[in-house]
Every structure is written in C-alpha cells, then in structure tokens.
Amino acid sequence: MRTFSNRRIVSFVLLGLLLIGTGMVTGCGAKPQEPKDGQGQGLTGTLTTAGSTSVQPFSEVLAEKFMEKNPNVKVNVQGGGSSQGIEAALSGVAEIGAISRDLKDEEKAKGLTAIPIAIDGVAVVVNPLNKVADLTAEDVKNIYLGNIKNWKEVGGDNAPITVVSREEGSGTRDAFSDKIMNKEDIVNSAVIQNSTGAVRTAVAGDKNAIGYISIPKVNNEVKAVSLNGVEPTEVNVKNGSYPLSRTFNYVVKGQPGELAKAFIDFVLSEEGQSIIAEEGAFKLK
C-alpha cells in the first residue's frame, strides 16, 4: 500500500511540474495583440465634433471609419462654422472643435490648442461663362471692397459684378479676409451665403458673380481663376506660391480625453491622412 501511495504522489508532482512548464512556455511565446490605428482596446462612449462646414465633410467620413473600427463608440459630427467650433470647444458642448483657420491669440489665451489635420487652398471662382481667367490679389480685394464694380475693369465683359461672400464667423471668410482683404470690410452689397455649397450654387447661377470656396470643392459648375498668375493647385498651395491657403484644425481645450485623443490620433495616422486626401483636401506631408 505504501508503495502504491508513494507512486501516486510522485505522479501528481510530475504532472504538476509538466503543467507549470507548459504554461511558462506558452506565456513566454505569446505576443500581445496591439491595436490597429484608431482602434483602442475597449473604447466606448460618445464623442462630438462641431464647427467649420469646410472641415465637416472630412470629419464625417473619418468618423464613420473610426466607428467601424470601434463599434462601441459614437461620433457626432456637427457644422455651424468655425466660430461655433471655438465656442463648442470652450463650453464643452463638443470635445473637439473644427476650424478652417488659425487660432487667434485671444482664443489661445482661453486654453485652446489647435491640432492641424489637413491643408486647404481657397479658390476664387467665377461663372464658367465669364472669360476672365486670372486676377491679381489686389483686383480681388478691390472687387470685394466695391471699388471695382464692372467686369470690363479687369478684362471681362461690360457687366456689373455680383459679389458673393461667406457669412461672418466662417473660417473660409476669415482666411479670405486675412489673405486678401487685409481685414478690411467686404462691401455691404455682397450676397452672403452660409456654406461652401451655397456660394458655389450662387456663382453657378449668375454669370456675373464671383465667390470663394475651398479648392477641392471646385467642380464644373464654377471656374477657378488664377491669382497673380498662379493656379490654385495642391503643388502651388504646398510650395507657398499660391497666396490663398489655410490649415484645417481640430481644437481642444486643455488635454483631450481618451476618446478624443484616439480619434485625433486616427485622423493623423497614415490611414486618416489618406482618407483626407481621397475626400479632396491635402495631406499635412
């Protein structure tokens, strides 16, 4: 009996040592699975981004892809203009504000930080029936000041110019004001539109109109003119020769939370930047 008991004890000990050894080998050989770009481990919750209507279409596509990677996350994308993006970020209504201009000093002083996500150029557009193909920046400024009122003054037909502009608070208007107007006021008679699409539609429907929209939003409904002899292309925007360009930014107050940071990291990843390029803006690099 004693011999049989001793054998059982030895058998259990050997089995235990074998199991421990197997566990150690398995543990040493296993590699933890790292998350893919934009895919957090167990990310959950709701994220809101609001602001620039120029940035909004990009955010919508990026949010859709991000949610595919993170099925327990909901990303709400809202417009309203760059000023609304600033206010939303400051008030906490949105974790991420979207602006299509640089932050102002007074906005930085309130604790806001801008994170560039893409580069955009703004095209000055006219109706396709307009024979004017090139304007100087000074010409455009004087048209929007109301000093030039007829197309014949800049090589076009004898016809009054219809000035179309974005609303105050628009990031596109801010970029136009900074780069072209030197912050001087746009003529009061200008037709004001509240979105890029509305400006394009207004110019497309009036053969004497002039407006300004993001370069990627130019289609066959309107014609982009050269500025100072430089065409509005990606190469010219990135090399600095085209005078009317800007940066798309996400804006956060303080340090972004886990979900906001994960989304921003995805937008800045190779995949996110490729999506931005596919949707019509220019990659940061």
SULURHU-V793645 format. One record per backbone hydrogen bond with DSSP energy under -0.5 kcal/mol. CO is the residue of the C=O (numbers start at 1). NH is the residue of the N-H. E is the energy in kcal/mol with one decimal. If there is no record, write none. Layout:
((CO,NH,E) (CO,NH,E))
This chain:
((1,5,-2.5) (2,6,-2.4) (3,7,-2.0) (4,8,-2.0) (5,9,-2.3) (6,10,-2.4) (7,11,-2.3) (8,12,-2.3) (9,13,-2.2) (10,14,-2.4) (11,15,-2.4) (12,16,-2.4) (13,17,-2.4) (14,18,-2.1) (15,19,-2.2) (16,20,-2.4) (17,21,-2.3) (18,22,-2.2) (19,23,-2.2) (20,24,-2.1) (21,25,-2.1) (22,26,-2.4) (23,27,-2.6) (24,28,-2.3) (25,29,-1.9) (26,30,-1.4) (32,34,-0.6) (36,39,-2.5) (38,40,-0.7) (40,42,-1.1) (40,43,-0.6) (45,74,-2.4) (47,76,-3.4) (48,95,-1.0) (48,96,-1.9) (49,78,-2.9) (50,98,-2.3) (51,81,-2.3) (52,56,-1.7) (53,57,-0.6) (55,58,-0.8) (55,59,-2.2) (56,60,-2.4) (57,61,-1.6) (58,62,-2.5) (59,63,-2.8) (60,64,-2.0) (61,65,-2.0) (62,66,-2.4) (63,67,-2.5) (64,68,-1.5) (65,69,-1.5) (66,70,-1.4) (70,73,-2.1) (72,45,-1.6) (74,47,-3.0) (74,76,-0.6) (75,77,-0.5) (76,49,-2.7) (76,78,-0.5) (78,51,-0.8) (79,51,-0.7) (81,85,-1.7) (82,86,-2.1) (83,87,-2.3) (84,88,-2.8) (85,89,-2.0) (86,90,-2.4) (87,91,-2.6) (88,92,-1.3) (88,93,-0.8) (88,94,-1.8) (96,50,-1.8) (97,251,-3.1) (98,52,-2.9) (99,249,-2.9) (104,107,-0.6) (104,108,-2.2) (105,109,-2.1) (107,110,-0.7) (107,112,-1.3) (108,111,-2.0) (111,254,-2.0) (113,252,-2.1) (114,116,-0.5) (115,250,-2.4) (118,248,-2.5) (119,282,-2.3) (120,246,-3.3) (121,123,-0.5) (121,215,-3.4) (123,125,-0.6) (123,213,-2.2) (124,225,-2.6) (125,211,-2.5) (126,223,-3.0) (127,130,-2.2) (133,226,-2.5) (135,228,-2.4) (136,140,-2.2) (137,141,-2.3) (138,142,-2.4) (139,143,-2.3) (140,144,-2.4) (141,145,-1.5) (142,146,-0.9) (142,147,-1.9) (142,148,-1.7) (143,146,-0.5) (144,187,-3.3) (147,149,-0.6) (149,161,-3.0) (150,153,-1.6) (151,154,-1.7) (151,156,-3.0) (152,155,-1.1) (157,159,-1.7) (159,151,-2.7) (161,163,-0.7) (162,164,-0.5) (162,210,-2.1) (163,191,-3.4) (165,193,-2.8) (167,170,-1.7) (169,83,-1.6) (170,174,-2.3) (171,175,-2.3) (172,176,-2.3) (173,177,-3.2) (174,178,-2.6) (175,179,-2.6) (176,180,-2.5) (176,181,-1.5) (177,182,-0.7) (177,183,-2.3) (181,184,-1.9) (187,190,-1.7) (190,192,-0.6) (191,165,-2.9) (193,167,-1.0) (195,199,-1.8) (196,200,-2.3) (197,201,-2.3) (198,202,-2.1) (199,203,-2.3) (200,204,-2.5) (201,205,-1.5) (203,206,-1.1) (206,209,-1.9) (208,162,-2.5) (209,127,-0.8) (210,164,-2.4) (211,125,-2.5) (213,123,-3.4) (214,217,-1.7) (215,218,-1.9) (219,222,-1.5) (221,128,-0.5) (223,126,-2.7) (226,135,-2.6) (226,228,-0.5) (227,230,-1.9) (229,231,-0.5) (230,227,-2.3) (231,233,-1.8) (233,237,-2.2) (234,238,-2.8) (235,239,-2.1) (236,241,-0.8) (236,242,-2.2) (237,240,-0.7) (241,243,-0.5) (243,245,-0.6) (244,122,-2.8) (246,120,-2.9) (248,117,-2.9) (248,118,-1.3) (249,99,-2.5) (250,115,-3.3) (251,97,-3.0) (252,113,-2.6) (252,254,-0.6) (257,261,-2.8) (258,262,-2.1) (259,263,-2.1) (260,264,-2.5) (261,265,-2.8) (262,266,-1.8) (263,267,-2.3) (264,268,-2.0) (265,269,-0.7) (266,269,-0.8) (266,272,-0.8) (269,273,-2.7) (270,274,-1.8) (271,275,-1.9) (272,276,-2.0) (273,277,-2.1) (274,278,-2.4) (275,279,-1.9) (276,280,-0.5) (276,281,-1.9) (277,280,-1.0) (282,119,-2.5))
